[in-house]
Amino acid sequence: MGWQPSRDHIEAALAHAEECAPLECCGVIADGRYRRLKNTATQHDAFVMDMRGYIAVSAEAKIEAVVHSHVHRQPIASEGDRVMCEKTAMPWLIVSWPLGTHAVIEPCGYRPPLVGRSWAWGSNDCWGLIRDAMKEFAGIDLPDFEREWMWWRNGGDTINECWPKAGFVRVPQGTKLQHCDMLGMKLHAPVANHLALFLEPDIILHQMMGRLSVREPYGGLYQRATILHLRHEKLMEAA
């Protein structure tokens, strides 16, 4: 049967959902009760849990489950929900407001497809796709990084801060692209805010915000927007 929420958990989460609507609410079940956390996302169909709040709760209580709401939608887990459930390695409670229904999902080894996966910030986004594809194509495990919602709008430069920590190196200008090179693009932003993986002969695999992941020709807008050509250090050695 697995973990199941109590009626108090559900009622507390639904009350929070009503207050947050039309945005999604989020929180955790810790030491048997629902604890509210801030959703830093601004889209109506997404949530980005405030990790400072999460860490503060985890320091004083045992977290049993992650909770969030769907607004005017059934409590059916999205691909992003399922991926993050695997990542947190704990049950997820989804409540639906104002329907009042709920569902629970638990880790089961789920992995989304590389092409056609739905978008979700922090899991099924451009970096999440790069991580999965590098593992599948090159057998390289890449670390994950916390990324604040729309960080480039707040003066952040997350991609440039993180790619060296993931083992990538900058390729000299004019170097021919090779399979599994990573490209950083600047799309309506002052810094690189999108990543794509180059696949031979002339394809990129990437996931734009709010869209399904795709394979498509590398050219035009994408070439003009590219400001970073990176290669993992393990593939530099094999080149």
C-alpha contacts under 8 A as a table, 3 or more apart, distances in Angstrom:
res1	aa1	res2	aa2	distance
1	M	4	Q	7.89
2	G	106	E	7.98
3	W	91	P	6.85
4	Q	104	V	7.22
5	P	9	H	5.89
5	P	10	I	6.77
5	P	93	L	7.55
6	S	9	H	5.15
6	S	10	I	6.52
7	R	10	I	5.17
7	R	11	E	6.13
8	D	11	E	5.17
8	D	12	A	6.01
8	D	33	R	7.83
9	H	12	A	5.30
9	H	13	A	6.16
9	H	29	I	7.47
9	H	33	R	6.40
9	H	34	Y	5.67
10	I	13	A	5.17
10	I	14	L	6.08
10	I	95	V	7.12
10	I	102	H	7.62
11	E	14	L	5.11
11	E	15	A	6.14
12	A	15	A	5.17
12	A	16	H	6.32
12	A	34	Y	6.49
13	A	16	H	5.08
13	A	17	A	6.08
13	A	25	C	7.98
13	A	27	G	7.87
13	A	34	Y	6.95
13	A	67	V	7.50
13	A	68	H	7.67
13	A	69	S	7.69
13	A	95	V	6.99
14	L	17	A	4.82
14	L	18	E	6.16
14	L	69	S	7.67
14	L	95	V	6.51
14	L	96	S	7.42
14	L	97	W	6.46
14	L	100	G	6.98
15	A	18	E	5.22
15	A	19	E	6.52
16	H	19	E	5.19
16	H	20	C	6.31
16	H	25	C	6.39
16	H	36	R	7.48
17	A	20	C	5.16
17	A	21	A	5.97
17	A	24	E	6.47
17	A	25	C	5.12
17	A	69	S	5.99
17	A	71	V	7.82
17	A	97	W	6.34
18	E	21	A	5.38
18	E	97	W	6.60
18	E	98	P	7.33
20	C	23	L	5.44
20	C	24	E	6.21
20	C	25	C	5.69
21	A	24	E	6.17
21	A	25	C	7.56
21	A	71	V	6.70
22	P	44	H	6.05
22	P	71	V	6.37
23	L	42	T	7.17
23	L	43	Q	6.90
23	L	44	H	4.65
23	L	45	D	7.14
23	L	46	A	7.79
23	L	71	V	7.28
24	E	39	N	7.25
24	E	44	H	6.43
24	E	45	D	6.85
24	E	46	A	6.66
24	E	47	F	6.11
24	E	68	H	6.67
24	E	69	S	5.19
24	E	70	H	6.06
24	E	71	V	6.47
25	C	37	L	7.86
25	C	38	K	7.45
25	C	39	N	6.21
25	C	47	F	7.29
25	C	68	H	5.37
25	C	69	S	5.39
26	C	36	R	6.52
26	C	37	L	5.73
26	C	38	K	6.63
26	C	39	N	6.09
26	C	47	F	7.15
26	C	49	M	6.59
26	C	66	V	7.74
26	C	67	V	5.46
26	C	68	H	4.10
26	C	69	S	6.63
27	G	34	Y	6.93
27	G	35	R	5.53
27	G	36	R	4.46
27	G	37	L	4.65
27	G	38	K	7.54
27	G	49	M	7.70
27	G	66	V	6.20
27	G	67	V	5.04
27	G	68	H	6.30
28	V	34	Y	5.79
28	V	35	R	5.34
28	V	36	R	6.76
28	V	37	L	7.49
28	V	63	I	6.63
28	V	64	E	7.36
28	V	65	A	5.64
28	V	66	V	4.49
28	V	67	V	5.25
29	I	32	G	6.09
29	I	33	R	5.29
29	I	34	Y	4.52
29	I	35	R	6.07
29	I	63	I	5.85
29	I	64	E	5.45
29	I	65	A	5.14
29	I	66	V	6.43
29	I	67	V	7.22
30	A	33	R	5.52
30	A	34	Y	6.42
30	A	35	R	6.70
30	A	57	V	7.66
30	A	58	S	7.88
30	A	61	A	5.78
30	A	62	K	5.29
30	A	63	I	4.21
30	A	64	E	5.63
30	A	65	A	7.36
31	D	61	A	5.75
31	D	62	K	5.45
31	D	63	I	6.61
31	D	64	E	7.29
32	G	64	E	7.75
37	L	49	M	6.78
37	L	50	D	6.52
37	L	53	G	6.26
37	L	54	Y	7.11
38	K	49	M	6.04
38	K	50	D	5.37
38	K	53	G	7.52
39	N	47	F	5.53
39	N	48	V	5.27
39	N	49	M	4.95
39	N	50	D	6.13
40	T	47	F	6.86
40	T	48	V	5.33
40	T	49	M	6.32
40	T	50	D	6.30
40	T	149	W	6.58
41	A	46	A	6.43
41	A	47	F	5.25
41	A	48	V	5.26
41	A	149	W	5.93
42	T	46	A	7.66
42	T	47	F	7.93
43	Q	46	A	5.63
43	Q	47	F	7.69
44	H	71	V	7.91
45	D	70	H	7.33
45	D	71	V	7.71
46	A	120	A	7.05
46	A	121	W	7.40
47	F	68	H	7.76
47	F	121	W	7.85
48	V	121	W	7.20
48	V	122	G	7.55
48	V	149	W	7.02
49	M	54	Y	7.58
50	D	53	G	5.51
50	D	54	Y	6.42
51	M	54	Y	4.77
51	M	55	I	5.99
52	R	55	I	5.23
52	R	56	A	6.19
53	G	56	A	5.06
53	G	57	V	6.27
54	Y	57	V	5.25
54	Y	58	S	6.15
55	I	58	S	5.02
55	I	59	A	6.13
56	A	59	A	5.25
56	A	60	E	6.92
57	V	60	E	5.53
57	V	61	A	5.94
57	V	63	I	7.81
58	S	61	A	5.24
58	S	62	K	6.02
58	S	63	I	6.14
63	I	66	V	7.87
64	E	90	M	6.87
64	E	91	P	7.26
65	A	90	M	5.78
65	A	91	P	4.92
65	A	92	W	5.44
65	A	93	L	6.88
66	V	90	M	7.36
66	V	91	P	6.50
66	V	92	W	4.75
66	V	93	L	6.18
67	V	92	W	5.71
67	V	93	L	4.70
67	V	94	I	5.86
67	V	95	V	7.73
68	H	92	W	7.97
68	H	93	L	6.64
68	H	94	I	5.30
68	H	95	V	6.52
69	S	75	P	7.63
69	S	94	I	5.45
69	S	95	V	4.76
69	S	96	S	5.57
69	S	97	W	6.91
70	H	73	R	5.51
70	H	74	Q	6.83
70	H	75	P	6.12
70	H	94	I	6.99
70	H	95	V	6.25
70	H	96	S	4.81
70	H	97	W	6.34
71	V	96	S	5.93
71	V	97	W	5.09
71	V	98	P	6.99
72	H	96	S	6.88
72	H	97	W	5.98
72	H	98	P	6.41
72	H	99	L	7.11
73	R	76	I	7.99
73	R	96	S	6.32
73	R	97	W	7.56
73	R	99	L	7.98
74	Q	96	S	5.86
74	Q	99	L	7.64
74	Q	101	T	7.44
75	P	94	I	5.50
75	P	95	V	5.77
75	P	96	S	5.27
75	P	101	T	6.81
75	P	102	H	5.54
75	P	103	A	5.74
76	I	94	I	7.68
76	I	103	A	7.04
77	A	80	G	7.82
77	A	81	D	5.52
77	A	82	R	6.37
77	A	94	I	7.54
77	A	105	I	7.51
78	S	81	D	5.02
78	S	82	R	6.33
78	S	118	S	7.87
79	E	82	R	5.11
79	E	83	V	6.16
79	E	112	P	6.81
79	E	117	R	7.18
79	E	118	S	6.26
79	E	120	A	7.89
79	E	124	N	7.76
80	G	83	V	5.11
80	G	84	M	6.14
80	G	118	S	7.12
80	G	119	W	6.87
80	G	120	A	5.10
80	G	121	W	7.91
80	G	123	S	6.06
80	G	124	N	5.74
81	D	84	M	5.26
81	D	85	C	6.01
82	R	85	C	5.01
82	R	86	E	6.38
82	R	105	I	7.55
82	R	107	P	7.70
82	R	110	Y	6.91
83	V	86	E	5.22
83	V	87	K	6.30
83	V	110	Y	6.78
83	V	111	R	6.73
83	V	112	P	7.41
83	V	123	S	6.52
83	V	124	N	7.63
84	M	87	K	4.73
84	M	88	T	6.06
84	M	123	S	6.34
85	C	88	T	5.33
85	C	89	A	5.99
85	C	90	M	6.29
85	C	91	P	6.61
85	C	92	W	6.28
85	C	105	I	7.48
85	C	106	E	6.55
85	C	107	P	5.81
86	E	89	A	5.03
86	E	90	M	7.34
86	E	106	E	7.65
86	E	107	P	4.84
86	E	108	C	7.11
86	E	109	G	6.66
86	E	110	Y	6.96
89	A	106	E	7.82
89	A	107	P	5.87
90	M	106	E	6.30
90	M	107	P	6.45
91	P	104	V	6.76
91	P	105	I	5.73
91	P	106	E	4.43
91	P	107	P	6.79
92	W	104	V	5.58
92	W	105	I	5.31
92	W	106	E	6.35
93	L	102	H	7.10
93	L	103	A	5.93
93	L	104	V	4.64
93	L	105	I	6.76
94	I	102	H	5.49
94	I	103	A	5.30
94	I	104	V	6.27
95	V	100	G	6.84
95	V	101	T	5.93
95	V	102	H	4.26
95	V	103	A	6.63
96	S	99	L	5.52
96	S	100	G	5.47
96	S	101	T	5.33
96	S	102	H	5.93
97	W	100	G	5.52
97	W	101	T	7.58
107	P	110	Y	7.37
112	P	117	R	6.19
113	P	116	G	6.61
113	P	117	R	5.82
114	L	117	R	6.39
114	L	129	L	6.74
114	L	132	D	7.42
114	L	133	A	6.86
114	L	213	S	6.89
114	L	214	V	7.97
115	V	205	L	7.94
115	V	212	L	7.48
115	V	213	S	5.12
115	V	214	V	5.22
115	V	215	R	6.92
116	G	212	L	5.08
116	G	213	S	4.98
116	G	214	V	6.23
117	R	124	N	7.26
117	R	212	L	5.34
117	R	213	S	5.41
118	S	124	N	6.75
118	S	210	G	7.83
118	S	211	R	6.64
118	S	212	L	4.84
118	S	213	S	6.86
119	W	124	N	5.00
119	W	125	D	5.76
119	W	207	Q	7.27
119	W	208	M	7.77
119	W	209	M	6.55
119	W	210	G	5.47
119	W	211	R	5.81
119	W	212	L	5.95
119	W	213	S	7.41
120	A	123	S	5.81
120	A	124	N	4.66
120	A	125	D	5.81
120	A	209	M	8.00
120	A	210	G	7.52
121	W	124	N	6.20
121	W	125	D	5.55
121	W	149	W	7.74
121	W	209	M	7.97
122	G	125	D	6.21
122	G	128	G	7.16
122	G	146	E	7.33
122	G	147	R	6.70
123	S	127	W	7.88
123	S	128	G	5.24
124	N	127	W	7.82
124	N	128	G	5.30
124	N	129	L	6.38
124	N	207	Q	7.99
125	D	128	G	5.18
125	D	129	L	6.18
125	D	207	Q	5.94
125	D	208	M	7.21
125	D	209	M	6.94
126	C	129	L	5.25
126	C	130	I	6.29
126	C	194	H	6.50
126	C	195	L	5.59
126	C	196	A	6.88
126	C	206	H	5.91
126	C	207	Q	4.93
126	C	208	M	6.69
127	W	130	I	4.97
127	W	131	R	6.18
127	W	195	L	6.62
128	G	131	R	5.20
128	G	132	D	6.41
128	G	144	D	7.84
129	L	132	D	5.23
129	L	133	A	6.01
129	L	206	H	6.87
129	L	207	Q	7.09
129	L	213	S	7.90
130	I	133	A	5.15
130	I	134	M	5.93
130	I	195	L	7.66
130	I	196	A	7.08
130	I	197	L	6.42
130	I	206	H	7.60
131	R	134	M	5.37
131	R	135	K	6.32
131	R	141	D	7.03
131	R	142	L	5.63
131	R	143	P	7.75
131	R	144	D	7.90
132	D	135	K	5.21
132	D	136	E	6.26
133	A	136	E	5.01
133	A	137	F	5.83
133	A	138	A	7.88
134	M	137	F	5.28
134	M	138	A	5.26
134	M	139	G	6.36
134	M	140	I	5.60
134	M	141	D	7.11
134	M	142	L	7.63
134	M	180	C	7.02
135	K	138	A	5.63
135	K	139	G	4.33
135	K	140	I	4.71
135	K	141	D	5.53
135	K	142	L	7.68
136	E	139	G	5.73
136	E	140	I	7.87
137	F	180	C	7.61
138	A	180	C	7.59
142	L	166	A	5.92
143	P	166	A	6.12
145	F	162	C	7.52
147	R	151	W	7.11
147	R	158	T	7.09
148	E	151	W	5.23
150	M	153	R	5.82
150	M	154	N	7.44
151	W	154	N	5.38
151	W	155	G	6.84
151	W	156	G	5.12
151	W	157	D	7.30
151	W	158	T	7.24
152	W	155	G	5.46
152	W	156	G	4.83
152	W	157	D	6.20
152	W	158	T	7.75
152	W	189	A	6.64
152	W	190	P	7.31
152	W	191	V	6.91
152	W	193	N	6.80
153	R	156	G	7.12
153	R	189	A	7.54
157	D	160	N	5.76
157	D	161	E	6.30
157	D	191	V	6.44
157	D	192	A	7.42
157	D	193	N	7.97
158	T	161	E	5.02
158	T	162	C	6.05
158	T	193	N	7.99
159	I	162	C	5.25
159	I	163	W	6.02
159	I	184	G	7.92
159	I	192	A	6.53
159	I	193	N	6.72
160	N	163	W	5.88
160	N	164	P	7.67
160	N	192	A	7.42
161	E	164	P	7.11
161	E	165	K	7.77
162	C	165	K	5.25
162	C	166	A	6.49
163	W	166	A	5.15
163	W	167	G	6.77
163	W	168	F	5.66
163	W	169	V	7.80
164	P	167	G	5.35
164	P	168	F	5.22
164	P	169	V	6.42
165	K	168	F	7.43
167	G	232	H	5.61
167	G	233	E	5.75
168	F	230	L	5.96
168	F	231	R	5.28
168	F	232	H	4.11
168	F	233	E	5.64
169	V	230	L	5.46
169	V	231	R	5.48
169	V	232	H	6.12
169	V	233	E	6.28
170	R	228	L	7.32
170	R	229	H	6.02
170	R	230	L	4.59
170	R	231	R	6.49
171	V	175	T	6.62
171	V	229	H	5.67
171	V	230	L	5.43
171	V	231	R	6.44
172	P	175	T	5.78
173	Q	229	H	7.98
177	L	181	D	6.61
177	L	198	F	7.44
178	Q	181	D	5.81
178	Q	198	F	7.13
178	Q	199	L	7.34
178	Q	200	E	6.70
179	H	198	F	5.87
179	H	199	L	4.79
179	H	200	E	5.21
179	H	201	P	7.90
180	C	197	L	5.72
180	C	198	F	5.30
180	C	199	L	5.78
180	C	231	R	7.43
181	D	197	L	5.90
181	D	198	F	5.29
181	D	199	L	7.67
181	D	229	H	7.08
181	D	230	L	5.80
181	D	231	R	4.86
181	D	232	H	7.28
182	M	195	L	6.85
182	M	196	A	5.83
182	M	197	L	4.71
182	M	198	F	6.17
182	M	228	L	7.93
182	M	229	H	6.19
182	M	230	L	5.04
182	M	231	R	6.08
183	L	195	L	5.60
183	L	196	A	5.18
183	L	197	L	6.21
183	L	198	F	7.10
183	L	226	T	6.41
183	L	227	I	7.59
183	L	228	L	5.47
183	L	229	H	4.99
183	L	230	L	6.19
184	G	192	A	5.70
184	G	193	N	7.20
184	G	194	H	5.82
184	G	195	L	4.75
184	G	196	A	6.69
184	G	226	T	5.65
184	G	227	I	5.85
184	G	228	L	4.55
184	G	229	H	6.63
184	G	230	L	7.88
185	M	192	A	5.01
185	M	193	N	6.20
185	M	194	H	5.10
185	M	195	L	6.14
185	M	196	A	7.91
185	M	222	Y	7.28
185	M	225	A	5.00
185	M	226	T	4.20
185	M	227	I	5.61
185	M	228	L	6.75
186	K	189	A	5.78
186	K	190	P	6.97
186	K	191	V	5.69
186	K	192	A	4.25
186	K	193	N	5.57
186	K	194	H	6.54
186	K	225	A	5.24
186	K	226	T	6.45
186	K	227	I	6.78
187	L	192	A	7.28
187	L	193	N	6.57
187	L	194	H	7.04
187	L	225	A	6.39
189	A	192	A	7.10
189	A	193	N	6.83
192	A	227	I	7.05
192	A	228	L	7.78
194	H	208	M	7.56
195	L	206	H	6.81
196	A	204	I	6.05
196	A	205	L	5.74
196	A	206	H	4.67
196	A	207	Q	7.60
197	L	204	I	5.38
197	L	205	L	5.17
197	L	206	H	6.43
198	F	202	D	7.24
198	F	203	I	5.91
198	F	204	I	4.51
198	F	205	L	6.53
198	F	218	Y	7.94
199	L	202	D	6.32
199	L	203	I	5.07
199	L	204	I	5.63
199	L	205	L	7.10
200	E	203	I	6.11
202	D	217	P	6.00
202	D	218	Y	5.83
203	I	215	R	6.39
203	I	216	E	5.45
203	I	217	P	4.51
203	I	218	Y	5.22
204	I	215	R	5.57
204	I	216	E	5.63
204	I	217	P	6.21
204	I	218	Y	5.68
205	L	213	S	7.28
205	L	214	V	5.74
205	L	215	R	4.50
205	L	216	E	6.78
206	H	213	S	5.67
206	H	214	V	5.82
206	H	215	R	6.76
207	Q	211	R	6.53
207	Q	212	L	6.26
207	Q	213	S	4.24
207	Q	214	V	6.40
208	M	211	R	5.45
208	M	212	L	7.33
208	M	213	S	7.08
218	Y	222	Y	6.32
218	Y	223	Q	6.62
219	G	222	Y	5.56
219	G	223	Q	5.02
219	G	224	R	7.86
220	G	223	Q	5.49
220	G	224	R	6.34
221	L	224	R	5.12
221	L	225	A	5.99
222	Y	225	A	5.09
222	Y	226	T	6.18
223	Q	226	T	5.25
226	T	229	H	7.61
231	R	235	L	6.73
231	R	236	M	6.65
232	H	235	L	5.36
232	H	236	M	6.37
233	E	236	M	4.92
233	E	237	E	6.53
234	K	237	E	5.42
234	K	238	A	6.76
235	L	238	A	4.97
235	L	239	A	6.07
236	M	239	A	5.12
